């Protein structure tokens, strides 16, 4: 975590010295757009040019699901509990134009206990159970001979 903040600080200092963004990003193994660099620069200046302000607490994970997306997910899931993560992914892509995995949406919803339990869903009580064609026979399994008994047509002297 501190290593990333150190690299971001080096990036900002090298850009101030006049180096090219693309070259510095490659050397420091960072993937940043010019707009993101401007935001980091403003944050760095506002924080008194200290490295600590560049720590974001996300441990290198991208932050795509912001508070607006979270609120939307909570609202949609509370309104319709039968929505799946796949359906929510499609809605988020259409509405916010960001790509989020099903697993991450489940993680976000799990924080508020809004996910379904894993596995196959139970049969609903409003459905009629399937009718069994043949009811069980009273002596259904008793006609099979045991291991010590010879089956019909088998001879011990074969």
NORBEL-V211070 format. One record per residue. N is the residue number from 1. RES is the residue in three letters. SS is DSSP state (hx for helix, st for strand, lp for the rest). PHI is phi in whole degrees, 0 to 359 (none if undefined). OMEGA is omega in whole degrees, -180 to 180 (NA if undefined). Layout:
# NORBEL-V211070
[[N | RES | SS | PHI | OMEGA] [N | RES | SS | PHI | OMEGA]]
This chain:
# NORBEL-V211070
[[1 | UNK | lp | none | 180] [2 | UNK | hx | 291 | 179] [3 | UNK | hx | 297 | 180] [4 | UNK | hx | 294 | 179] [5 | UNK | hx | 297 | 178] [6 | UNK | hx | 296 | 179] [7 | UNK | hx | 294 | 178] [8 | UNK | hx | 296 | 178] [9 | UNK | hx | 295 | 177] [10 | UNK | hx | 299 | 178] [11 | UNK | hx | 302 | -178] [12 | UNK | hx | 297 | -180] [13 | UNK | hx | 292 | 179] [14 | UNK | hx | 290 | 176] [15 | UNK | hx | 292 | 176] [16 | UNK | hx | 297 | 180] [17 | UNK | lp | 284 | 175] [18 | UNK | lp | 104 | 179] [19 | UNK | lp | 285 | -178] [20 | UNK | lp | 280 | -178] [21 | UNK | hx | 301 | -178] [22 | UNK | hx | 301 | -178] [23 | UNK | hx | 296 | -178] [24 | UNK | hx | 293 | 179] [25 | UNK | hx | 298 | 179] [26 | UNK | hx | 294 | -178] [27 | UNK | hx | 295 | -178] [28 | UNK | hx | 267 | -180] [29 | UNK | lp | 56 | 178] [30 | UNK | lp | 240 | 175] [31 | UNK | lp | 239 | -178] [32 | UNK | lp | 227 | 175] [33 | UNK | lp | 274 | 179] [34 | UNK | hx | 297 | 179] [35 | UNK | hx | 296 | 179] [36 | UNK | hx | 293 | 178] [37 | UNK | hx | 296 | 179] [38 | UNK | hx | 297 | 178] [39 | UNK | hx | 295 | 178] [40 | UNK | hx | 296 | 179] [41 | UNK | hx | 297 | 179] [42 | UNK | hx | 296 | 179] [43 | UNK | hx | 295 | -180] [44 | UNK | hx | 295 | 179] [45 | UNK | hx | 294 | -179] [46 | UNK | hx | 294 | -180] [47 | UNK | lp | 271 | 177] [48 | UNK | lp | 77 | 178] [49 | UNK | lp | 57 | 177] [50 | UNK | lp | 253 | -178] [51 | UNK | hx | 297 | -176] [52 | UNK | hx | 301 | -179] [53 | UNK | hx | 289 | 179] [54 | UNK | hx | 276 | 175] [55 | UNK | lp | 286 | -178] [56 | UNK | lp | 249 | 177] [57 | UNK | lp | 76 | -179] [58 | UNK | lp | 258 | 176] [59 | UNK | lp | 54 | 176] [60 | UNK | lp | 88 | 179] [61 | UNK | lp | 279 | 178] [62 | UNK | lp | 288 | 180] [63 | UNK | lp | 255 | 179] [64 | UNK | lp | 252 | -178] [65 | UNK | lp | 272 | -180] [66 | UNK | lp | 275 | -175] [67 | UNK | hx | 296 | 179] [68 | UNK | hx | 292 | 179] [69 | UNK | hx | 292 | 177] [70 | UNK | hx | 300 | -180] [71 | UNK | hx | 299 | 179] [72 | UNK | hx | 297 | -180] [73 | UNK | hx | 298 | 180] [74 | UNK | hx | 298 | -178] [75 | UNK | hx | 298 | -178] [76 | UNK | hx | 295 | -177] [77 | UNK | hx | 290 | 178] [78 | UNK | hx | 290 | 179] [79 | UNK | hx | 288 | -178] [80 | UNK | lp | 219 | -177] [81 | UNK | lp | 291 | -178] [82 | UNK | lp | 278 | 179] [83 | UNK | lp | 295 | 177] [84 | UNK | lp | 262 | 179] [85 | UNK | hx | 298 | 178] [86 | UNK | hx | 298 | 178] [87 | UNK | hx | 293 | 179] [88 | UNK | hx | 292 | 176] [89 | UNK | hx | 301 | -180] [90 | UNK | hx | 299 | -180] [91 | UNK | hx | 295 | -179] [92 | UNK | hx | 295 | 179] [93 | UNK | hx | 298 | -179] [94 | UNK | hx | 291 | -174] [95 | UNK | hx | 278 | -173] [96 | UNK | hx | 252 | 179] [97 | UNK | lp | 58 | 174] [98 | UNK | lp | 233 | -180] [99 | UNK | lp | 259 | -180] [100 | UNK | lp | 230 | -179] [101 | UNK | lp | 281 | 177] [102 | UNK | hx | 298 | 180] [103 | UNK | hx | 298 | 180] [104 | UNK | hx | 290 | 177] [105 | UNK | hx | 296 | 176] [106 | UNK | hx | 299 | 178] [107 | UNK | hx | 298 | 180] [108 | UNK | hx | 296 | -179] [109 | UNK | hx | 289 | 178] [110 | UNK | hx | 296 | 179] [111 | UNK | hx | 299 | -180] [112 | UNK | lp | 252 | 180] [113 | UNK | lp | 56 | -179] [114 | UNK | lp | 247 | 179] [115 | UNK | lp | 259 | 175] [116 | UNK | lp | 281 | 177] [117 | UNK | lp | 290 | -178] [118 | UNK | lp | 291 | 177] [119 | UNK | lp | 97 | -179] [120 | UNK | lp | 283 | 179] [121 | UNK | lp | 290 | 178] [122 | UNK | lp | 288 | 175] [123 | UNK | lp | 295 | 180] [124 | UNK | lp | 282 | -179] [125 | UNK | lp | 291 | -179] [126 | UNK | lp | 283 | 177] [127 | UNK | lp | 272 | 176] [128 | UNK | lp | 277 | 178] [129 | UNK | lp | 293 | -179] [130 | UNK | lp | 295 | 179] [131 | UNK | lp | 286 | 176] [132 | UNK | lp | 279 | -177] [133 | UNK | lp | 288 | -179] [134 | UNK | lp | 244 | 177] [135 | UNK | lp | 291 | -179] [136 | UNK | lp | 297 | 179] [137 | UNK | lp | 278 | -177] [138 | UNK | lp | 299 | 180] [139 | UNK | lp | 243 | -170] [140 | UNK | lp | 301 | -174] [141 | UNK | lp | 250 | -174] [142 | UNK | lp | 277 | -177] [143 | UNK | lp | 276 | 178] [144 | UNK | lp | 279 | -179] [145 | UNK | lp | 287 | 177] [146 | UNK | lp | 284 | -178] [147 | UNK | lp | 293 | -176] [148 | UNK | lp | 280 | -180] [149 | UNK | lp | 264 | 179] [150 | UNK | lp | 280 | 178] [151 | UNK | lp | 283 | -179] [152 | UNK | lp | 299 | 179] [153 | UNK | lp | 91 | 180] [154 | UNK | lp | 261 | 179] [155 | UNK | lp | 242 | 180] [156 | UNK | lp | 290 | -176] [157 | UNK | lp | 273 | 179] [158 | UNK | lp | 285 | NA]]
